[in-house]
């Protein structure tokens, strides 16, 4: 793959030529794997400039605000495709034919139910347990039910595990909501679409035949598409690192759910709506912008900023338009929180602090408003993110495991602790 090299010169006069690889999209990379033999490590906390892997799944152009799933633009997928198609695309690399799509749907539908014994796990949690705490537990526990297909070197085991995760995570997510509210669990319905089935498992009641509102189903499906994958973000990198040790896919996805929970990552959607509600009204926005600009104040504008996007997060744009559509349909476009969000976005994008740091709304800025409009409570927001991202995690995990010379991930360090010293007996300390 290397066509050019970069020469690195060391203080002792030695130098080394490092291979440069050119991608199909994005920046060239310098292969530093031989640096250890030269007596050096690279140092890049937070991986600001480190490519951890080669991947063909998702590409982000942060400067242009472009997101591609297997080469397809996110806006076009969100507006013209549906989530189950996007799952097929991320897993297989191509959009399905009508026949392939139906066969894939049928395969996923074979696995939407969970073992009845898994339902008893929920009773071990307090009713008011955060749903993400439950999801970390029950998704990891899936590995206890599928001993017959945990050989990750077997492509068939990898495929059925992928289908089980994509099919069962929505069922478990809805069970978290139902358990929290003391409602009976609702079984999946295979005649429904993926998003419709999820909303039905969330909100249907034995006492009525109400079916999910098609506008909300479409919005839910769009939200799933927008959250499906996003290169080597913190939770995906967690899944890859866990998977590199040979851990089973259910344990790896559980580790991704744990990582996503953080407010700097997937937990930002819940934190963002809390922030918008705390701001409360447009007149309070300047006070909170001042807090965000104040280096001595830990407050950050949740839903703003991104490690990669230094332009608009294209998902935020699609989400904002979907927000307008849903709130108009539900006759609540004067929703005060939405008005605060629109005005906050406008003011922040004219503010020097945000302009200088290229801080724009990210995927989490508007998602909470739509999720609230759909009737989903804040403590379920990150669960929705985890549900949608499961296909991305599984696709990235599968890509890594299938690599010919796949190795365990084991970063090195810059050690600044104590050098070797003799033990001191307690009476002499
Ligand atoms: C997701 O990686 C992904 O792809 C993630 C994700 C995905 O789909 O998987 O896109 C999902 O996690 C979206 C991000 C959700 N998080 C939030 O909305 C939380 C608020 N945002 C910030 O915490 C922050 O912007 C991060 C964590 C998203 C990015 O952090 P970086 O890249 O480490 O940026 P930084 O902390 O170095 O910030 C650079 C500067 C700093 O100021 P200076 O020290 O240069 O003066 O910008 C400031 C920061 O203080 N800054 C903010 C800010 N974000 C960055 N100031 C106020 N409010 C903010 N939101």
Boltz pocket constraint, residues with backbone or C-beta under 6 A from the ligand:
constraints:
  - pocket:
      binder: B
      contacts: [[A, 226], [A, 227], [A, 229], [A, 230], [A, 232], [A, 233], [A, 234], [A, 263], [A, 264], [A, 265], [A, 266], [A, 268], [A, 292], [A, 293], [A, 299], [A, 300], [A, 301], [A, 302], [A, 303], [A, 304], [A, 305], [A, 306], [A, 307], [A, 308], [A, 357], [A, 359], [A, 362], [A, 363], [A, 364]]
      max_distance: 6.0
